[in-house]
Every structure is written in C-alpha cells, then in structure tokens.
Amino acid sequence: QKHKANWIPITMSEIKSWIELNILMGYHKLPSYKRYWSSDSNFRLPIVAETMSRNEFTKILNNIHLANNRKMPSRNSNEY
C-alpha cells in the first residue's frame, strides 16, 4: 500500500485464503502457480480457482511484505 496509489486494501479473509492456497500449492505442485487457474483440466485445480482469482492471488504475491522495517538493521550494521 505504501507505494501504490491505486491500491485496494486486502481483507483478512483474503490474506487467510491466500495463505491456505499457498499451503495447498505446496502439497499439490504444478510447474507454475498460474496453472492452477488453467483452462486445461489436466492442470486446473477448482478449489484454487474458486477461492480466489489468479489476478488477486498475483496481486498479493507481488506485494506481500512480511518484515517489520522499523526493526531491520541499517545497511551499515553488521546484523544487516
């Protein structure tokens, strides 16, 4: 949200669904995460496609940041 002017906030429900899908994708592996939404029935996984759109999944994937920047050591620090 910090750098995206047209950002639409994500709900806690969407975050939970995204995490659940990642766990499922770790168990049921495909060559690319985009294949879960494929029109090819050999790849498409309906539970994934019905839970969240590929665009929504990708938006979260590309923007999620799981670190507290306030607690990160500076670039000059030995702990960096």
Residue frames as a rotation matrix with the C-alpha (Angstrom) as fourth column:
GLN 1
0.571 0.821 0.000 0.00
0.821 -0.571 0.000 0.00
0.000 0.000 -1.000 0.00
LYS 2
0.226 -0.558 -0.799 2.90
0.438 -0.674 0.595 2.33
-0.870 -0.484 0.092 0.73
HIS 3
-0.668 -0.647 -0.369 3.93
-0.063 -0.445 0.894 2.77
-0.742 0.620 0.256 -2.91
LYS 4
-0.761 0.451 0.466 0.72
0.637 0.384 0.669 2.04
0.123 0.806 -0.579 -4.80
ALA 5
-0.909 0.410 -0.069 -1.60
-0.392 -0.900 -0.188 4.99
-0.139 -0.144 0.980 -5.37
ASN 6
-0.152 0.902 -0.405 -4.41
-0.857 0.084 0.508 2.81
0.492 0.424 0.760 -6.77
TRP 7
-0.902 -0.272 -0.336 -4.06
-0.079 0.868 -0.491 0.09
0.425 -0.417 -0.804 -4.13
ILE 8
0.237 0.963 0.126 -7.28
-0.596 0.042 0.802 -1.50
0.767 -0.266 0.584 -2.87
PRO 9
-0.318 -0.418 0.851 -6.87
-0.946 0.196 -0.257 -2.83
-0.059 -0.887 -0.458 0.69
ILE 10
-0.399 0.094 -0.912 -6.87
-0.213 0.958 0.192 -6.57
0.892 0.271 -0.363 1.20
THR 11
0.496 0.662 0.562 -9.16
-0.746 -0.007 0.666 -8.09
0.445 -0.750 0.490 3.80
MET 12
-0.294 -0.546 0.785 -8.04
-0.871 0.491 0.015 -10.52
-0.394 -0.679 -0.619 6.49
SER 13
0.519 0.569 0.637 -10.22
-0.217 0.809 -0.546 -13.13
-0.826 0.145 0.544 4.80
GLU 14
0.925 -0.221 -0.310 -8.31
-0.307 0.045 -0.951 -12.68
0.224 0.974 -0.026 1.53
ILE 15
-0.019 -0.978 0.208 -4.96
-0.955 -0.044 -0.294 -12.99
0.296 -0.204 -0.933 3.34
LYS 16
-0.111 0.044 0.993 -6.12
-0.625 0.773 -0.104 -16.19
-0.772 -0.632 -0.059 5.05
SER 17
0.850 0.469 0.242 -7.32
-0.089 0.578 -0.811 -17.61
-0.520 0.668 0.533 1.73
TRP 18
0.650 -0.683 -0.334 -4.02
-0.616 -0.217 -0.757 -16.67
0.444 0.698 -0.562 0.08
ILE 19
-0.284 -0.755 0.590 -2.04
-0.952 0.295 -0.081 -18.45
-0.113 -0.585 -0.803 2.82
GLU 20
0.210 0.464 0.860 -4.30
-0.354 0.856 -0.376 -21.51
-0.911 -0.226 0.345 2.58
LEU 21
0.974 0.139 -0.177 -3.81
-0.207 0.238 -0.949 -21.63
-0.090 0.961 0.261 -1.19
ASN 22
0.220 -0.969 -0.114 -0.04
-0.881 -0.148 -0.449 -21.43
0.418 0.199 -0.886 -0.75
ILE 23
-0.290 -0.266 0.919 -0.14
-0.740 0.671 -0.039 -24.39
-0.606 -0.692 -0.392 1.63
LEU 24
0.609 0.606 0.512 -2.26
-0.097 0.697 -0.710 -26.38
-0.787 0.383 0.484 -0.82
MET 25
0.871 -0.317 -0.375 0.07
-0.433 -0.138 -0.891 -25.45
0.230 0.938 -0.258 -3.70
GLY 26
-0.123 -0.943 0.310 2.99
-0.992 0.110 -0.059 -26.73
0.021 -0.315 -0.949 -1.65
TYR 27
-0.177 0.171 0.969 1.27
-0.355 0.908 -0.225 -30.10
-0.918 -0.383 -0.100 -1.38
HIS 28
0.512 0.443 0.736 -0.17
0.573 0.461 -0.677 -30.28
-0.639 0.769 -0.018 -4.92
LYS 29
-0.193 -0.745 -0.638 2.73
-0.059 -0.641 0.766 -28.97
-0.979 0.186 0.080 -7.01
LEU 30
0.800 0.329 0.502 2.37
0.506 0.082 -0.859 -27.79
-0.324 0.941 -0.101 -10.60
PRO 31
0.007 -0.888 0.460 5.07
0.990 -0.058 -0.128 -26.40
0.140 0.456 0.879 -12.92
SER 32
-0.831 -0.192 0.522 3.80
0.176 -0.981 -0.080 -22.84
0.527 0.025 0.849 -12.44
TYR 33
-0.766 0.579 -0.280 1.38
0.274 -0.101 -0.957 -21.29
-0.582 -0.809 -0.081 -9.96
LYS 34
-0.528 0.573 -0.626 -0.59
-0.768 -0.637 0.065 -19.88
-0.361 0.516 0.777 -12.91
ARG 35
-0.794 0.173 -0.583 -1.51
-0.265 0.765 0.588 -23.42
0.547 0.621 -0.562 -13.98
TYR 36
-0.850 0.504 -0.151 -3.91
0.390 0.412 -0.823 -23.77
-0.353 -0.759 -0.547 -11.04
TRP 37
-0.080 0.821 -0.565 -6.27
-0.209 -0.568 -0.796 -21.45
-0.975 0.055 0.217 -12.97
SER 38
-0.892 -0.384 -0.238 -5.61
-0.306 0.127 0.944 -23.07
-0.332 0.915 -0.231 -16.36
SER 39
0.129 0.932 -0.339 -8.42
-0.965 0.039 -0.260 -23.85
-0.229 0.361 0.904 -18.76
ASP 40
-0.224 -0.304 -0.926 -6.67
-0.519 0.842 -0.150 -27.22
0.825 0.447 -0.346 -19.29
SER 41
0.716 0.645 0.268 -8.40
-0.572 0.322 0.754 -29.69
0.400 -0.693 0.600 -16.97
ASN 42
0.490 -0.625 -0.607 -5.10
0.519 0.769 -0.373 -31.57
0.700 -0.132 0.702 -16.53
PHE 43
-0.611 -0.789 0.066 -3.79
0.471 -0.429 -0.771 -28.63
0.636 -0.440 0.634 -14.53
ARG 44
-0.252 0.565 0.786 -6.73
-0.477 -0.779 0.407 -26.61
0.842 -0.272 0.466 -13.24
LEU 45
-0.772 0.080 -0.631 -7.49
0.563 0.547 -0.620 -27.13
0.295 -0.833 -0.467 -9.57
PRO 46
-0.012 0.887 0.462 -11.08
0.438 -0.411 0.800 -25.97
0.899 0.212 -0.383 -8.99
ILE 47
0.535 0.217 -0.817 -10.64
0.845 -0.120 0.521 -25.37
0.015 -0.969 -0.247 -5.25
VAL 48
-0.480 -0.766 -0.427 -7.92
0.700 -0.628 0.340 -22.83
-0.529 -0.135 0.838 -6.05
ALA 49
-0.842 0.129 0.523 -9.74
0.378 -0.551 0.744 -21.17
0.384 0.824 0.415 -8.94
GLU 50
0.143 0.988 0.058 -12.98
0.527 -0.125 0.840 -20.92
0.838 -0.090 -0.539 -6.96
THR 51
0.276 -0.107 -0.955 -11.29
0.943 -0.163 0.291 -19.50
-0.186 -0.981 0.056 -3.85
MET 52
0.257 -0.310 -0.915 -9.51
0.036 -0.943 0.330 -16.55
-0.966 -0.118 -0.231 -5.47
SER 53
0.998 0.061 0.002 -8.89
0.008 -0.098 -0.995 -15.21
-0.060 0.993 -0.099 -8.95
ARG 54
0.363 -0.921 0.140 -5.42
0.926 0.341 -0.161 -15.54
0.101 0.188 0.977 -10.42
ASN 55
0.067 -0.314 0.947 -5.14
0.282 -0.905 -0.320 -11.74
0.957 0.289 0.028 -10.62
GLU 56
0.757 0.258 0.601 -5.98
-0.469 -0.426 0.774 -11.35
0.455 -0.867 -0.202 -6.94
PHE 57
0.876 -0.479 -0.050 -3.53
0.424 0.716 0.554 -14.11
-0.230 -0.507 0.831 -5.96
THR 58
0.150 -0.852 0.501 -0.80
0.896 -0.097 -0.433 -12.49
0.418 0.514 0.749 -8.06
LYS 59
0.364 0.040 0.930 -1.51
-0.088 -0.993 0.077 -9.03
0.927 -0.109 -0.358 -6.63
ILE 60
0.935 -0.023 0.353 -0.98
-0.353 0.027 0.935 -10.32
-0.031 -0.999 0.017 -3.10
LEU 61
0.692 -0.706 0.149 2.03
0.694 0.708 0.130 -12.43
-0.197 0.014 0.980 -4.14
ASN 62
0.120 -0.670 0.733 3.75
0.740 -0.432 -0.516 -9.45
0.662 0.604 0.444 -5.74
ASN 63
0.095 0.005 0.996 3.07
-0.227 -0.974 0.027 -7.06
0.969 -0.228 -0.091 -2.90
ILE 64
0.925 0.287 -0.247 3.21
0.153 0.314 0.937 -9.02
0.347 -0.905 0.247 0.33
HIS 65
-0.079 -0.938 0.339 5.97
-0.257 -0.309 -0.916 -7.94
0.963 -0.160 -0.217 2.70
LEU 66
0.768 0.433 -0.472 6.45
0.226 0.506 0.832 -9.89
0.599 -0.746 0.290 5.91
ALA 67
-0.247 -0.866 -0.436 9.10
0.885 -0.018 -0.466 -7.85
0.396 -0.500 0.770 7.69
ASN 68
0.786 0.414 -0.459 8.90
0.584 -0.739 0.335 -5.00
-0.201 -0.531 -0.823 10.16
ASN 69
0.379 -0.661 0.648 11.03
0.534 -0.415 -0.737 -2.30
0.756 0.625 0.195 8.54
ARG 70
0.669 -0.086 0.738 11.30
-0.510 -0.775 0.373 -0.45
0.540 -0.626 -0.562 11.83
LYS 71
0.776 -0.354 0.522 13.18
-0.328 0.481 0.813 -3.39
-0.540 -0.802 0.257 13.33
MET 72
0.827 -0.496 0.265 15.51
0.530 0.528 -0.664 -4.00
0.189 0.689 0.699 10.41
PRO 73
0.205 -0.838 -0.507 19.17
0.564 -0.322 0.760 -3.14
-0.800 -0.441 0.407 11.00
SER 74
0.657 -0.042 -0.753 20.59
-0.476 -0.797 -0.371 -0.34
-0.584 0.602 -0.544 8.86
ARG 75
0.950 -0.278 -0.141 22.62
0.007 0.472 -0.881 -1.24
0.311 0.837 0.451 5.78
ASN 76
0.170 -0.940 0.295 25.78
-0.604 -0.336 -0.723 -0.18
0.779 -0.055 -0.625 7.61
SER 77
0.357 0.052 0.932 25.13
-0.906 0.260 0.333 -2.55
-0.225 -0.964 0.140 10.52
ASN 78
-0.744 -0.663 -0.085 26.91
-0.668 0.737 0.105 -5.91
-0.008 0.135 -0.991 10.92
GLU 79
-0.543 0.622 0.564 23.47
0.030 0.685 -0.728 -7.51
-0.839 -0.378 -0.391 11.53
TYR 80
0.073 0.602 -0.795 22.18
-0.825 -0.412 -0.387 -6.42
-0.561 0.684 0.466 8.09
